Amino acid sequence: MIARGLQLDPDCLDALVAFAGDLNLTTAAKALHRSQPTIHAQLKRLADAVGAPLYERRGRALSLTEAGTAVLAYARESRERLSALESTLSKRRIERQVSLAAGEGALLYLLGPAIAAFRRETERAPRLLVGDREQTLDHVRSGLAQLGVTAITAPEAQDLRVERVASVRSAIVVDKRHPLAARKRVRWEHLQGVSLVLPPAPSALRGAAHSALGADIRVAIEARGWPLAMHCARLALGVAIVNDFCEPPAGCAKRPLTDGPTQQYSLISRRDALEGPTVVALRRAILAKCAP
């Protein structure tokens, strides 16, 4: 949160917003039609004003600091408030495109009906930001996305508004020729010694599988994301363990994993964010179409 009394140059805030897109000074300079040294100097002035560095180097990549994320959220919030003021003064609706952050699987298999309902109501399409759980949280905290959907519970994100939207059970996806395809339901005991497709560690699902199978676990291939995991199953590389909302590809069968983990998906947003009509409409569609 930005302390009262700080004087933050709007041009410097614009430089931070442009820089935060892909954390690249050259790209930011091109976007704002400024020189790279100018962008660098503006970011330094902004850091001096708040008394903390805005970004740091981690290995070969740059990353926003906690202060940088807070100032970025403030900069984007300022844009939202200016847009709302312009809309009021001009008596016409001015609002930037609403952005929704979520994992690829949630966007493909969970949020489709909500996005379609939002499109019918507003005649607009949201900007979709694909990322894992941590990326989704970062997108919302920094203001890059007004809304996000990910597997999280309220105690894990006390700085965010968290609203549960879906409770999703586990399932397996397997080639139809696999013996497990003949079962109506599957339990962990049926997966002992079976070649599995699992996400890389650490992950909640990988941990659940190790807890259930112990020494009998056999990870044939690691795949991040439900679409890739199911593609591996279609290639008969192993049995994919996925969320039950996934639609299996052609040639595969999906069976419930009755004693598998349950994922709690929630809608997240910043508690202090100014929400325009399109954000409200998208929130309403997600809560209505994805309600547990």
N, C-alpha and C positions, 0 to 999 in steps of 0.2 A: 504494500500500500504506500502511496506517495505522501510524504509528510506535508502538512500545510506550510506555506511560506516558500516553498521551492519555486524558482522561476525557471521553467524548462522551455527552451527555444523551440517553437513549432517546427522550424526547418530541421533541427536536430532530431526531433521525434520522428519526422518523416524519414530521415536517414536511417533511423533504427528500424522502422517498419520495413523499409526496402531491404535493408541488410539482413533482417531476420528470415526472409523468404528462403534463402539457401545458404546464409552465413558466408556471403561472398562479396567483397568490396567492389570488385569489378562489375558484377551484375547489378548491385545497388546503384553504382554510378551511372550505368547505362539507363536504368529505369527512371532515374531522376534527372538525367541529362546534366549531371555534375561530374567533376573530375574525381578520380579515386582519392587523391590527397584531401580533397574537400570533404568527402564522406568520412574519411579517417579522422580528420580534425573535428568534424561535427560530433562523431561518436565519442571522441575524447572529451569534448566540452560537456557533453551530456553526462559522461561518467564522473567528471570533476564536479558537476552540479549536484549529483546524488551522493557523491562521496564513496563510490564503489565501482569496480570494473564491471562492465556490462557483458563481456564475453571472455573466454579463456580458451587456451589450446589444450586439447586432450588427444595426445598422440599426434596424428596428422590432421585431425579435424578440429574445427572450432565449435564451441558450445556456449550457449547463453548461461550466464551465472544466475543465481537466484534473484539478484538485483536487476539483471538484464531482463529476466522474464517479467518481473513486476513492472518495470518501466514500459516494456513492450505492451503489456496488458493495458496500462494507463494510456499509452499513445493510441491504441486501437479504440479504447473506450471514448477517448476525446473525439475521435473521428465519428463515432456513432452519435455522440451528443450534438456535434456540429451538424450532422445530417438531419437529426430530429429537429433542430432549431431552424434549419433552412426549410424543412418541410412545413413547419408551422408558419413561418413568415411568408412563404410563397404560396401557401394554401394548396400545395400539391404534394403528392406522395414521393418522397425521395428516400430510398433505403437501399443499401448495398445488398448484394446477394448473400443469403444466409448460407453458412458453411456447417456441414455435419461431418464429424470425425468418427470413424469406427473401423473395426477390422474387416478384412475382405469377406470373411464368412458371414458376419453379421449383415453387411451391406447386401450380399447376394441372397441370403436365405431368410433373414429375419426382418429387415427393414423395407423390403420392396413394397408391400402394401401401404405402408405409411408414407413412403416417398410418392407413390402414385396418388394417394389421397391428397397430399399436400399440393401436388402439381394440378390436380383438378380444381382445388379450391382457390389457388393463388395465380394459376397460369404461369408459374415459375418452377424452375428446377433448382434444387439446392446444389451447392458446390460440395463434392464428396472428397474427403481427405482420408486416404487409406493408411492405416498404421496399426501397430500392435497396441497392447494395453498402455504401456508407458508413453508411446507417441501420442495416443489419443488424449491422455491426461495432459501432456505438455501442450497439445494444440488448444485445448480448452483453457488451461491456465494462462497461456500467453495471449489469448484472444484471437488466435488464428481461426478457430472454430467457435461459434457461439454455443453449439451443442455437440455432445459426444455420446456414444453408446459403447459400453464395454463391460466386462465382467468385473464388478467391484461392489463392495458394500459400503454403507455410510461411514462406519468407523475408520475406513482406510483413507478417506478423503474428506476430512472435516472442514477443509477450506472451500469445498465445493457443495453445490446443491445436488443431492443424489436421490433419484426417484426410480424405484424398481419397475422394470417393464416386462421382464420375462424370466421364468425359471425353466431352464432347458436341461433335459436329461441326456445321458450318453447313449451312443449307439455304435455298432460296428458297420463298416461298409466292406464288402468282400466280393470277389469274383463269384458269379453265380455257379461256377463249377466247383467251388470250394465246399468241403463237407459242412462247414458252419452255415452255409446258405440254406441247408435243409431244416435248420432249427427255426422255430418261431421266436424264441427268446434266447439270449446268451447271458451267461454269468462269467465272472472272472475265472472260475475253475475250468471253464471250457477253453480258455486262452492260454493255459499252461503249456509251455513248449511250442506255442504257435508263433510263427513269424509275424511280427507286428510292425506297423508304420506309426511312429510316434514323433512328437515334436522334440527338438533338442532340449536337454536339461539346461537350466532349471525351468520347469513349467509345472503347473498344478496337475495336469493330466499325466505327465511323466512320473511325478511323485506318487500319484494314486496307483498307477500301474506297478511301480516298484513295491509299494506297500502291499498290494493285493497278491502279486505273483512271486515276489522275492527272488530266489535263485532260479525259479522257473521262467523268468522273463526272457524273451528272445526278441531283441530289437533288430529287425532286418534292415530297416532304412529309416533315417531321420528326415522329416519333412515339416516345414513350418507353414501353417495355414491349411484350412480344411480342403480347398480345391486341389492343392497339390497332393495332400494325403490321399484323397479319393482317387486321384489320377494314378497314384502308385498302386492302389488296390486294383484298379481296372487293368493295370499291366501285370497283375498277379505277383507283385513283389512282396505282398504281405497283407495282413488284415488291418485296415485303418480304423482307429478309434476316434470318433468325431462327435460333435453335438447333434442331437436328434433332429434339429431343424434342417440339417443338410439334405439336399436332394442328390441321391446317388447317380453317377453317370451310367450311360447305357452299358449293359452287360454286367452290372453289379447289383447286389441285393443289400438292403439295409435291415438290420435287426436290432432291437433294443438291447442295451447292456443293462440289465435290470438292477445290478448292484454297483453300477459305475457311478462316478461323481456327477453332481448336478451343478450347473453353472447359473449364477444369478446375474443376469444382465441388467444394467441400470442406465438411465438417462442422466447425464451429468452436465452441469453448466456452472458458471461463476455466480456466486451468491450476489455480488454487487454489480452485475452487468445490467446495462440498460437494454431492454428487449423491445424491438419494434414489432409491428404486426406480423411480419413474415416469420420471425423467430417464434412468436407465440403460436402461429398457425402450425409450424412444423412440430413444436412440442406437443400440441394438442393431437396431431395426427399420430405421432409415435406412441403416446400414452393410450390412445384409443385402439390402435391396430395391433399393438404388441403387448397388451395387458395380459398378465398371467392368468 
